């Protein structure tokens, strides 16, 4: 069985990544970084079907050409919310990480600069293929 690749959205200054954890099949790591000054990193317990559905929904959002809001899962343990904003020909993202579930007191909000939609689509497609 091939190990899935991670999906990183952002640039060298600010990014968020969803990547498989080598410790188990349903373990993923959610990591965010802002200029190496602030980092969030924690476990996410996600089934392969949830990760694939997230990747498919993210692709559909990128293809829709407008803004969208997307959660990795709708459960209380949801660690990642992405909201896109149309910015010229690209998409900028607002990211909310909630290491303690849907906790309004313990979260990280991160803004990611606009990304070219074609480049973003390529990254997501590569990630989706790695999930098979």
PyMOL commands that set and color helices and strands:
alter all, ss='L'
color gray80, all
select helices_A, chain A and resi 48-64+117-130
alter helices_A, ss='H'
color red, helices_A
select strands_A, chain A and resi 7-10+14-20+27-34+38-45+69-71+80-87+90-97+108-116
alter strands_A, ss='S'
color yellow, strands_A
deselect
rebuild
show_as cartoon
